[in-house]
Amino acid sequence: MEPLKDYDVFILLGDAAYDSTKLFKLANNLGFNMLTDINYRNAGSIYDFNDQCGIENGIYFNSPMGEQMYKNKINY
């Protein structure tokens, strides 16, 4: 992750494949936020998730600001 220190990263956007507690914690340790689409993993709601990272991501993803940020992401 050394190359990231040269950039002023605020948020990293990813699809549901990156919805992982390990990745959320890594992003936090590196000093930026991560927002992913939601992988429900057979859950009916984000509140059925077992980890706080998934719940917080789901709440932000469904907020007006989260929706706008994710909608404007660039797909490569």
PyMOL Python script that loads the backbone (N, CA, C, O; Angstrom):
from pymol import cmd

cmd.read_pdbstr("""\
ATOM      1  N   MET A   1       0.806  -1.191   0.000  1.00  0.00           N
ATOM      2  CA  MET A   1       0.000   0.000   0.000  1.00  0.00           C
ATOM      3  C   MET A   1       0.858   1.268   0.000  1.00  0.00           C
ATOM      4  O   MET A   1       0.323   2.372   0.098  1.00  0.00           O
ATOM      5  N   GLU A   2       2.110   1.129  -0.103  1.00  0.00           N
ATOM      6  CA  GLU A   2       3.027   2.266  -0.122  1.00  0.00           C
ATOM      7  C   GLU A   2       2.656   3.317  -1.172  1.00  0.00           C
ATOM      8  O   GLU A   2       2.736   4.507  -0.867  1.00  0.00           O
ATOM      9  N   PRO A   3       2.253   2.942  -2.395  1.00  0.00           N
ATOM     10  CA  PRO A   3       1.923   3.957  -3.411  1.00  0.00           C
ATOM     11  C   PRO A   3       0.756   4.861  -3.017  1.00  0.00           C
ATOM     12  O   PRO A   3       0.661   5.981  -3.518  1.00  0.00           O
ATOM     13  N   LEU A   4      -0.136   4.404  -2.133  1.00  0.00           N
ATOM     14  CA  LEU A   4      -1.282   5.221  -1.748  1.00  0.00           C
ATOM     15  C   LEU A   4      -0.889   6.451  -0.944  1.00  0.00           C
ATOM     16  O   LEU A   4      -1.636   7.429  -0.911  1.00  0.00           O
ATOM     17  N   LYS A   5       0.251   6.420  -0.304  1.00  0.00           N
ATOM     18  CA  LYS A   5       0.639   7.560   0.521  1.00  0.00           C
ATOM     19  C   LYS A   5       0.909   8.804  -0.318  1.00  0.00           C
ATOM     20  O   LYS A   5       0.951   9.910   0.220  1.00  0.00           O
ATOM     21  N   ASP A   6       1.093   8.643  -1.623  1.00  0.00           N
ATOM     22  CA  ASP A   6       1.329   9.779  -2.506  1.00  0.00           C
ATOM     23  C   ASP A   6       0.038  10.464  -2.936  1.00  0.00           C
ATOM     24  O   ASP A   6       0.077  11.488  -3.617  1.00  0.00           O
ATOM     25  N   TYR A   7      -1.107   9.907  -2.544  1.00  0.00           N
ATOM     26  CA  TYR A   7      -2.406  10.442  -2.951  1.00  0.00           C
ATOM     27  C   TYR A   7      -3.231  10.806  -1.725  1.00  0.00           C
ATOM     28  O   TYR A   7      -3.111  10.184  -0.670  1.00  0.00           O
ATOM     29  N   ASP A   8      -4.060  11.812  -1.882  1.00  0.00           N
ATOM     30  CA  ASP A   8      -4.959  12.224  -0.810  1.00  0.00           C
ATOM     31  C   ASP A   8      -6.281  11.478  -0.987  1.00  0.00           C
ATOM     32  O   ASP A   8      -7.241  12.020  -1.534  1.00  0.00           O
ATOM     33  N   VAL A   9      -6.318  10.241  -0.522  1.00  0.00           N
ATOM     34  CA  VAL A   9      -7.493   9.383  -0.687  1.00  0.00           C
ATOM     35  C   VAL A   9      -8.482   9.670   0.437  1.00  0.00           C
ATOM     36  O   VAL A   9      -8.124   9.643   1.615  1.00  0.00           O
ATOM     37  N   PHE A  10      -9.729   9.945   0.062  1.00  0.00           N
ATOM     38  CA  PHE A  10     -10.784  10.100   1.059  1.00  0.00           C
ATOM     39  C   PHE A  10     -11.639   8.837   1.135  1.00  0.00           C
ATOM     40  O   PHE A  10     -11.950   8.345   2.220  1.00  0.00           O
ATOM     41  N   ILE A  11     -12.013   8.323  -0.039  1.00  0.00           N
ATOM     42  CA  ILE A  11     -12.889   7.158  -0.062  1.00  0.00           C
ATOM     43  C   ILE A  11     -12.534   6.254  -1.232  1.00  0.00           C
ATOM     44  O   ILE A  11     -12.193   6.725  -2.317  1.00  0.00           O
ATOM     45  N   LEU A  12     -12.617   4.974  -1.002  1.00  0.00           N
ATOM     46  CA  LEU A  12     -12.391   3.964  -2.027  1.00  0.00           C
ATOM     47  C   LEU A  12     -13.730   3.292  -2.281  1.00  0.00           C
ATOM     48  O   LEU A  12     -14.377   2.819  -1.347  1.00  0.00           O
ATOM     49  N   LEU A  13     -14.154   3.247  -3.551  1.00  0.00           N
ATOM     50  CA  LEU A  13     -15.439   2.663  -3.911  1.00  0.00           C
ATOM     51  C   LEU A  13     -15.227   1.298  -4.547  1.00  0.00           C
ATOM     52  O   LEU A  13     -14.324   1.124  -5.366  1.00  0.00           O
ATOM     53  N   GLY A  14     -16.051   0.335  -4.174  1.00  0.00           N
ATOM     54  CA  GLY A  14     -15.920  -0.999  -4.745  1.00  0.00           C
ATOM     55  C   GLY A  14     -17.268  -1.679  -4.876  1.00  0.00           C
ATOM     56  O   GLY A  14     -18.237  -1.279  -4.230  1.00  0.00           O
ATOM     57  N   ASP A  15     -17.334  -2.702  -5.708  1.00  0.00           N
ATOM     58  CA  ASP A  15     -18.590  -3.433  -5.840  1.00  0.00           C
ATOM     59  C   ASP A  15     -18.734  -4.415  -4.672  1.00  0.00           C
ATOM     60  O   ASP A  15     -17.871  -4.482  -3.796  1.00  0.00           O
ATOM     61  N   ALA A  16     -19.822  -5.164  -4.670  1.00  0.00           N
ATOM     62  CA  ALA A  16     -20.144  -6.032  -3.530  1.00  0.00           C
ATOM     63  C   ALA A  16     -19.092  -7.102  -3.263  1.00  0.00           C
ATOM     64  O   ALA A  16     -19.026  -7.626  -2.151  1.00  0.00           O
ATOM     65  N   ALA A  17     -18.279  -7.436  -4.240  1.00  0.00           N
ATOM     66  CA  ALA A  17     -17.229  -8.441  -4.034  1.00  0.00           C
ATOM     67  C   ALA A  17     -16.201  -7.972  -2.997  1.00  0.00           C
ATOM     68  O   ALA A  17     -15.501  -8.796  -2.410  1.00  0.00           O
ATOM     69  N   TYR A  18     -16.105  -6.673  -2.771  1.00  0.00           N
ATOM     70  CA  TYR A  18     -15.134  -6.119  -1.818  1.00  0.00           C
ATOM     71  C   TYR A  18     -15.759  -5.814  -0.466  1.00  0.00           C
ATOM     72  O   TYR A  18     -15.118  -5.192   0.381  1.00  0.00           O
ATOM     73  N   ASP A  19     -16.990  -6.237  -0.249  1.00  0.00           N
ATOM     74  CA  ASP A  19     -17.687  -6.041   1.018  1.00  0.00           C
ATOM     75  C   ASP A  19     -17.122  -7.036   2.027  1.00  0.00           C
ATOM     76  O   ASP A  19     -17.668  -8.123   2.217  1.00  0.00           O
ATOM     77  N   SER A  20     -16.031  -6.652   2.665  1.00  0.00           N
ATOM     78  CA  SER A  20     -15.312  -7.545   3.570  1.00  0.00           C
ATOM     79  C   SER A  20     -14.840  -6.776   4.801  1.00  0.00           C
ATOM     80  O   SER A  20     -14.249  -5.704   4.680  1.00  0.00           O
ATOM     81  N   THR A  21     -15.100  -7.319   5.970  1.00  0.00           N
ATOM     82  CA  THR A  21     -14.661  -6.675   7.208  1.00  0.00           C
ATOM     83  C   THR A  21     -13.156  -6.443   7.190  1.00  0.00           C
ATOM     84  O   THR A  21     -12.680  -5.393   7.621  1.00  0.00           O
ATOM     85  N   LYS A  22     -12.415  -7.415   6.698  1.00  0.00           N
ATOM     86  CA  LYS A  22     -10.955  -7.297   6.635  1.00  0.00           C
ATOM     87  C   LYS A  22     -10.543  -6.080   5.795  1.00  0.00           C
ATOM     88  O   LYS A  22      -9.645  -5.334   6.188  1.00  0.00           O
ATOM     89  N   LEU A  23     -11.190  -5.878   4.651  1.00  0.00           N
ATOM     90  CA  LEU A  23     -10.855  -4.738   3.789  1.00  0.00           C
ATOM     91  C   LEU A  23     -11.295  -3.409   4.396  1.00  0.00           C
ATOM     92  O   LEU A  23     -10.594  -2.405   4.263  1.00  0.00           O
ATOM     93  N   PHE A  24     -12.458  -3.393   5.066  1.00  0.00           N
ATOM     94  CA  PHE A  24     -12.902  -2.162   5.729  1.00  0.00           C
ATOM     95  C   PHE A  24     -11.904  -1.750   6.812  1.00  0.00           C
ATOM     96  O   PHE A  24     -11.578  -0.570   6.945  1.00  0.00           O
ATOM     97  N   LYS A  25     -11.428  -2.716   7.575  1.00  0.00           N
ATOM     98  CA  LYS A  25     -10.463  -2.418   8.640  1.00  0.00           C
ATOM     99  C   LYS A  25      -9.118  -1.985   8.064  1.00  0.00           C
ATOM    100  O   LYS A  25      -8.474  -1.090   8.611  1.00  0.00           O
ATOM    101  N   LEU A  26      -8.686  -2.604   6.972  1.00  0.00           N
ATOM    102  CA  LEU A  26      -7.441  -2.210   6.322  1.00  0.00           C
ATOM    103  C   LEU A  26      -7.540  -0.776   5.832  1.00  0.00           C
ATOM    104  O   LEU A  26      -6.625   0.018   6.055  1.00  0.00           O
ATOM    105  N   ALA A  27      -8.636  -0.431   5.166  1.00  0.00           N
ATOM    106  CA  ALA A  27      -8.830   0.938   4.681  1.00  0.00           C
ATOM    107  C   ALA A  27      -8.788   1.915   5.853  1.00  0.00           C
ATOM    108  O   ALA A  27      -8.152   2.966   5.760  1.00  0.00           O
ATOM    109  N   ASN A  28      -9.451   1.582   6.939  1.00  0.00           N
ATOM    110  CA  ASN A  28      -9.450   2.449   8.117  1.00  0.00           C
ATOM    111  C   ASN A  28      -8.044   2.622   8.675  1.00  0.00           C
ATOM    112  O   ASN A  28      -7.654   3.732   9.038  1.00  0.00           O
ATOM    113  N   ASN A  29      -7.283   1.543   8.748  1.00  0.00           N
ATOM    114  CA  ASN A  29      -5.906   1.614   9.250  1.00  0.00           C
ATOM    115  C   ASN A  29      -5.015   2.466   8.351  1.00  0.00           C
ATOM    116  O   ASN A  29      -4.053   3.076   8.817  1.00  0.00           O
ATOM    117  N   LEU A  30      -5.345   2.503   7.047  1.00  0.00           N
ATOM    118  CA  LEU A  30      -4.564   3.310   6.104  1.00  0.00           C
ATOM    119  C   LEU A  30      -5.036   4.756   6.057  1.00  0.00           C
ATOM    120  O   LEU A  30      -4.432   5.585   5.377  1.00  0.00           O
ATOM    121  N   GLY A  31      -6.107   5.060   6.771  1.00  0.00           N
ATOM    122  CA  GLY A  31      -6.559   6.439   6.901  1.00  0.00           C
ATOM    123  C   GLY A  31      -7.570   6.903   5.870  1.00  0.00           C
ATOM    124  O   GLY A  31      -7.713   8.105   5.647  1.00  0.00           O
ATOM    125  N   PHE A  32      -8.278   5.968   5.231  1.00  0.00           N
ATOM    126  CA  PHE A  32      -9.340   6.403   4.333  1.00  0.00           C
ATOM    127  C   PHE A  32     -10.571   5.529   4.512  1.00  0.00           C
ATOM    128  O   PHE A  32     -10.526   4.504   5.191  1.00  0.00           O
ATOM    129  N   ASN A  33     -11.659   5.941   3.902  1.00  0.00           N
ATOM    130  CA  ASN A  33     -12.934   5.248   4.007  1.00  0.00           C
ATOM    131  C   ASN A  33     -13.131   4.329   2.817  1.00  0.00           C
ATOM    132  O   ASN A  33     -12.522   4.523   1.765  1.00  0.00           O
ATOM    133  N   MET A  34     -13.972   3.341   2.982  1.00  0.00           N
ATOM    134  CA  MET A  34     -14.305   2.442   1.890  1.00  0.00           C
ATOM    135  C   MET A  34     -15.819   2.312   1.833  1.00  0.00           C
ATOM    136  O   MET A  34     -16.472   2.159   2.865  1.00  0.00           O
ATOM    137  N   LEU A  35     -16.376   2.374   0.629  1.00  0.00           N
ATOM    138  CA  LEU A  35     -17.808   2.219   0.410  1.00  0.00           C
ATOM    139  C   LEU A  35     -18.006   1.183  -0.673  1.00  0.00           C
ATOM    140  O   LEU A  35     -17.472   1.316  -1.774  1.00  0.00           O
ATOM    141  N   THR A  36     -18.776   0.143  -0.363  1.00  0.00           N
ATOM    142  CA  THR A  36     -19.033  -0.902  -1.350  1.00  0.00           C
ATOM    143  C   THR A  36     -20.528  -1.098  -1.515  1.00  0.00           C
ATOM    144  O   THR A  36     -21.324  -0.732  -0.650  1.00  0.00           O
ATOM    145  N   ASP A  37     -20.889  -1.681  -2.639  1.00  0.00           N
ATOM    146  CA  ASP A  37     -22.249  -2.161  -2.803  1.00  0.00           C
ATOM    147  C   ASP A  37     -22.450  -3.223  -1.723  1.00  0.00           C
ATOM    148  O   ASP A  37     -21.477  -3.713  -1.149  1.00  0.00           O
ATOM    149  N   ILE A  38     -23.673  -3.572  -1.449  1.00  0.00           N
ATOM    150  CA  ILE A  38     -23.960  -4.467  -0.330  1.00  0.00           C
ATOM    151  C   ILE A  38     -24.093  -5.915  -0.797  1.00  0.00           C
ATOM    152  O   ILE A  38     -24.842  -6.215  -1.726  1.00  0.00           O
ATOM    153  N   ASN A  39     -23.358  -6.801  -0.142  1.00  0.00           N
ATOM    154  CA  ASN A  39     -23.479  -8.238  -0.359  1.00  0.00           C
ATOM    155  C   ASN A  39     -24.319  -8.773   0.800  1.00  0.00           C
ATOM    156  O   ASN A  39     -23.824  -8.909   1.919  1.00  0.00           O
ATOM    157  N   TYR A  40     -25.582  -9.074   0.532  1.00  0.00           N
ATOM    158  CA  TYR A  40     -26.496  -9.454   1.614  1.00  0.00           C
ATOM    159  C   TYR A  40     -26.227 -10.827   2.220  1.00  0.00           C
ATOM    160  O   TYR A  40     -26.702 -11.110   3.320  1.00  0.00           O
ATOM    161  N   ARG A  41     -25.483 -11.682   1.535  1.00  0.00           N
ATOM    162  CA  ARG A  41     -25.130 -12.994   2.094  1.00  0.00           C
ATOM    163  C   ARG A  41     -26.332 -13.691   2.736  1.00  0.00           C
ATOM    164  O   ARG A  41     -26.253 -14.160   3.872  1.00  0.00           O
ATOM    165  N   ASN A  42     -27.426 -13.754   2.011  1.00  0.00           N
ATOM    166  CA  ASN A  42     -28.657 -14.395   2.474  1.00  0.00           C
ATOM    167  C   ASN A  42     -29.307 -13.692   3.664  1.00  0.00           C
ATOM    168  O   ASN A  42     -30.137 -14.293   4.346  1.00  0.00           O
ATOM    169  N   ALA A  43     -28.951 -12.447   3.926  1.00  0.00           N
ATOM    170  CA  ALA A  43     -29.575 -11.672   4.988  1.00  0.00           C
ATOM    171  C   ALA A  43     -30.727 -10.865   4.386  1.00  0.00           C
ATOM    172  O   ALA A  43     -30.656 -10.433   3.236  1.00  0.00           O
ATOM    173  N   GLY A  44     -31.754 -10.672   5.148  1.00  0.00           N
ATOM    174  CA  GLY A  44     -32.892  -9.906   4.669  1.00  0.00           C
ATOM    175  C   GLY A  44     -32.682  -8.416   4.743  1.00  0.00           C
ATOM    176  O   GLY A  44     -33.352  -7.650   4.051  1.00  0.00           O
ATOM    177  N   SER A  45     -31.751  -8.002   5.583  1.00  0.00           N
ATOM    178  CA  SER A  45     -31.523  -6.588   5.840  1.00  0.00           C
ATOM    179  C   SER A  45     -30.079  -6.398   6.298  1.00  0.00           C
ATOM    180  O   SER A  45     -29.432  -7.347   6.741  1.00  0.00           O
ATOM    181  N   ILE A  46     -29.583  -5.180   6.188  1.00  0.00           N
ATOM    182  CA  ILE A  46     -28.222  -4.907   6.677  1.00  0.00           C
ATOM    183  C   ILE A  46     -28.132  -5.112   8.181  1.00  0.00           C
ATOM    184  O   ILE A  46     -27.053  -5.388   8.705  1.00  0.00           O
ATOM    185  N   TYR A  47     -29.245  -4.982   8.874  1.00  0.00           N
ATOM    186  CA  TYR A  47     -29.235  -5.143  10.332  1.00  0.00           C
ATOM    187  C   TYR A  47     -29.131  -6.613  10.756  1.00  0.00           C
ATOM    188  O   TYR A  47     -28.965  -6.918  11.937  1.00  0.00           O
ATOM    189  N   ASP A  48     -29.231  -7.514   9.780  1.00  0.00           N
ATOM    190  CA  ASP A  48     -29.032  -8.942  10.058  1.00  0.00           C
ATOM    191  C   ASP A  48     -27.559  -9.339   9.980  1.00  0.00           C
ATOM    192  O   ASP A  48     -27.209 -10.474  10.304  1.00  0.00           O
ATOM    193  N   PHE A  49     -26.697  -8.424   9.555  1.00  0.00           N
ATOM    194  CA  PHE A  49     -25.262  -8.728   9.448  1.00  0.00           C
ATOM    195  C   PHE A  49     -24.677  -8.949  10.831  1.00  0.00           C
ATOM    196  O   PHE A  49     -25.173  -8.413  11.822  1.00  0.00           O
ATOM    197  N   ASN A  50     -23.614  -9.746  10.886  1.00  0.00           N
ATOM    198  CA  ASN A  50     -22.965 -10.070  12.155  1.00  0.00           C
ATOM    199  C   ASN A  50     -21.842  -9.128  12.522  1.00  0.00           C
ATOM    200  O   ASN A  50     -21.327  -9.194  13.638  1.00  0.00           O
ATOM    201  N   ASP A  51     -21.445  -8.248  11.609  1.00  0.00           N
ATOM    202  CA  ASP A  51     -20.317  -7.371  11.928  1.00  0.00           C
ATOM    203  C   ASP A  51     -20.699  -5.901  11.736  1.00  0.00           C
ATOM    204  O   ASP A  51     -21.498  -5.554  10.867  1.00  0.00           O
ATOM    205  N   GLN A  52     -20.119  -5.077  12.552  1.00  0.00           N
ATOM    206  CA  GLN A  52     -20.425  -3.647  12.558  1.00  0.00           C
ATOM    207  C   GLN A  52     -19.997  -2.967  11.262  1.00  0.00           C
ATOM    208  O   GLN A  52     -20.661  -2.034  10.812  1.00  0.00           O
ATOM    209  N   CYS A  53     -18.904  -3.414  10.656  1.00  0.00           N
ATOM    210  CA  CYS A  53     -18.433  -2.813   9.397  1.00  0.00           C
ATOM    211  C   CYS A  53     -19.491  -2.945   8.306  1.00  0.00           C
ATOM    212  O   CYS A  53     -19.749  -1.988   7.577  1.00  0.00           O
ATOM    213  N   GLY A  54     -20.097  -4.108   8.189  1.00  0.00           N
ATOM    214  CA  GLY A  54     -21.129  -4.325   7.183  1.00  0.00           C
ATOM    215  C   GLY A  54     -22.365  -3.480   7.432  1.00  0.00           C
ATOM    216  O   GLY A  54     -22.965  -2.951   6.497  1.00  0.00           O
ATOM    217  N   ILE A  55     -22.739  -3.356   8.685  1.00  0.00           N
ATOM    218  CA  ILE A  55     -23.902  -2.535   9.035  1.00  0.00           C
ATOM    219  C   ILE A  55     -23.627  -1.072   8.708  1.00  0.00           C
ATOM    220  O   ILE A  55     -24.453  -0.407   8.082  1.00  0.00           O
ATOM    221  N   GLU A  56     -22.466  -0.568   9.130  1.00  0.00           N
ATOM    222  CA  GLU A  56     -22.125   0.839   8.864  1.00  0.00           C
ATOM    223  C   GLU A  56     -22.027   1.118   7.367  1.00  0.00           C
ATOM    224  O   GLU A  56     -22.479   2.165   6.903  1.00  0.00           O
ATOM    225  N   ASN A  57     -21.437   0.187   6.604  1.00  0.00           N
ATOM    226  CA  ASN A  57     -21.352   0.358   5.162  1.00  0.00           C
ATOM    227  C   ASN A  57     -22.752   0.410   4.555  1.00  0.00           C
ATOM    228  O   ASN A  57     -23.028   1.256   3.704  1.00  0.00           O
ATOM    229  N   GLY A  58     -23.634  -0.487   4.987  1.00  0.00           N
ATOM    230  CA  GLY A  58     -24.997  -0.521   4.462  1.00  0.00           C
ATOM    231  C   GLY A  58     -25.768   0.748   4.757  1.00  0.00           C
ATOM    232  O   GLY A  58     -26.493   1.250   3.899  1.00  0.00           O
ATOM    233  N   ILE A  59     -25.617   1.269   5.963  1.00  0.00           N
ATOM    234  CA  ILE A  59     -26.301   2.518   6.329  1.00  0.00           C
ATOM    235  C   ILE A  59     -25.807   3.661   5.447  1.00  0.00           C
ATOM    236  O   ILE A  59     -26.608   4.429   4.916  1.00  0.00           O
ATOM    237  N   TYR A  60     -24.490   3.773   5.292  1.00  0.00           N
ATOM    238  CA  TYR A  60     -23.941   4.860   4.473  1.00  0.00           C
ATOM    239  C   TYR A  60     -24.278   4.661   3.000  1.00  0.00           C
ATOM    240  O   TYR A  60     -24.610   5.623   2.308  1.00  0.00           O
ATOM    241  N   PHE A  61     -24.196   3.421   2.512  1.00  0.00           N
ATOM    242  CA  PHE A  61     -24.505   3.130   1.114  1.00  0.00           C
ATOM    243  C   PHE A  61     -25.931   3.549   0.776  1.00  0.00           C
ATOM    244  O   PHE A  61     -26.190   4.044  -0.321  1.00  0.00           O
ATOM    245  N   ASN A  62     -26.856   3.353   1.709  1.00  0.00           N
ATOM    246  CA  ASN A  62     -28.256   3.688   1.482  1.00  0.00           C
ATOM    247  C   ASN A  62     -28.603   5.135   1.809  1.00  0.00           C
ATOM    248  O   ASN A  62     -29.748   5.546   1.624  1.00  0.00           O
ATOM    249  N   SER A  63     -27.648   5.908   2.287  1.00  0.00           N
ATOM    250  CA  SER A  63     -27.900   7.322   2.575  1.00  0.00           C
ATOM    251  C   SER A  63     -27.861   8.117   1.265  1.00  0.00           C
ATOM    252  O   SER A  63     -27.276   7.655   0.285  1.00  0.00           O
ATOM    253  N   PRO A  64     -28.468   9.291   1.237  1.00  0.00           N
ATOM    254  CA  PRO A  64     -28.423  10.111   0.014  1.00  0.00           C
ATOM    255  C   PRO A  64     -26.993  10.386  -0.468  1.00  0.00           C
ATOM    256  O   PRO A  64     -26.723  10.319  -1.667  1.00  0.00           O
ATOM    257  N   MET A  65     -26.082  10.693   0.451  1.00  0.00           N
ATOM    258  CA  MET A  65     -24.704  10.977   0.051  1.00  0.00           C
ATOM    259  C   MET A  65     -24.010   9.720  -0.458  1.00  0.00           C
ATOM    260  O   MET A  65     -23.301   9.765  -1.464  1.00  0.00           O
ATOM    261  N   GLY A  66     -24.209   8.604   0.226  1.00  0.00           N
ATOM    262  CA  GLY A  66     -23.606   7.347  -0.209  1.00  0.00           C
ATOM    263  C   GLY A  66     -24.112   6.913  -1.571  1.00  0.00           C
ATOM    264  O   GLY A  66     -23.337   6.468  -2.417  1.00  0.00           O
ATOM    265  N   GLU A  67     -25.415   7.044  -1.780  1.00  0.00           N
ATOM    266  CA  GLU A  67     -25.994   6.698  -3.083  1.00  0.00           C
ATOM    267  C   GLU A  67     -25.392   7.551  -4.192  1.00  0.00           C
ATOM    268  O   GLU A  67     -25.060   7.043  -5.263  1.00  0.00           O
ATOM    269  N   GLN A  68     -25.253   8.849  -3.934  1.00  0.00           N
ATOM    270  CA  GLN A  68     -24.704   9.759  -4.942  1.00  0.00           C
ATOM    271  C   GLN A  68     -23.238   9.441  -5.236  1.00  0.00           C
ATOM    272  O   GLN A  68     -22.827   9.415  -6.396  1.00  0.00           O
ATOM    273  N   MET A  69     -22.454   9.200  -4.192  1.00  0.00           N
ATOM    274  CA  MET A  69     -21.040   8.887  -4.394  1.00  0.00           C
ATOM    275  C   MET A  69     -20.883   7.589  -5.180  1.00  0.00           C
ATOM    276  O   MET A  69     -20.080   7.522  -6.110  1.00  0.00           O
ATOM    277  N   TYR A  70     -21.640   6.564  -4.815  1.00  0.00           N
ATOM    278  CA  TYR A  70     -21.505   5.272  -5.471  1.00  0.00           C
ATOM    279  C   TYR A  70     -22.010   5.342  -6.912  1.00  0.00           C
ATOM    280  O   TYR A  70     -21.444   4.706  -7.801  1.00  0.00           O
ATOM    281  N   LYS A  71     -23.063   6.106  -7.141  1.00  0.00           N
ATOM    282  CA  LYS A  71     -23.633   6.254  -8.480  1.00  0.00           C
ATOM    283  C   LYS A  71     -22.617   6.879  -9.441  1.00  0.00           C
ATOM    284  O   LYS A  71     -22.622   6.569 -10.632  1.00  0.00           O
ATOM    285  N   ASN A  72     -21.757   7.747  -8.936  1.00  0.00           N
ATOM    286  CA  ASN A  72     -20.799   8.464  -9.757  1.00  0.00           C
ATOM    287  C   ASN A  72     -19.448   7.768  -9.860  1.00  0.00           C
ATOM    288  O   ASN A  72     -18.499   8.341 -10.395  1.00  0.00           O
ATOM    289  N   LYS A  73     -19.345   6.540  -9.355  1.00  0.00           N
ATOM    290  CA  LYS A  73     -18.056   5.839  -9.412  1.00  0.00           C
ATOM    291  C   LYS A  73     -17.707   5.488 -10.854  1.00  0.00           C
ATOM    292  O   LYS A  73     -18.585   5.359 -11.707  1.00  0.00           O
ATOM    293  N   ILE A  74     -16.440   5.340 -11.104  1.00  0.00           N
ATOM    294  CA  ILE A  74     -15.954   4.987 -12.428  1.00  0.00           C
ATOM    295  C   ILE A  74     -15.663   3.498 -12.440  1.00  0.00           C
ATOM    296  O   ILE A  74     -14.957   2.994 -11.566  1.00  0.00           O
ATOM    297  N   ASN A  75     -16.194   2.796 -13.415  1.00  0.00           N
ATOM    298  CA  ASN A  75     -15.936   1.361 -13.550  1.00  0.00           C
ATOM    299  C   ASN A  75     -14.825   1.134 -14.571  1.00  0.00           C
ATOM    300  O   ASN A  75     -14.870   1.667 -15.680  1.00  0.00           O
ATOM    301  N   TYR A  76     -13.850   0.357 -14.195  1.00  0.00           N
ATOM    302  CA  TYR A  76     -12.769   0.027 -15.117  1.00  0.00           C
ATOM    303  C   TYR A  76     -12.893  -1.401 -15.552  1.00  0.00           C
ATOM    304  O   TYR A  76     -12.075  -1.881 -16.335  1.00  0.00           O
TER     305      TYR A  76
END
""", "prot")
cmd.dss("prot")
cmd.show_as("cartoon", "prot")
cmd.util.cbc("prot")
cmd.orient("prot")
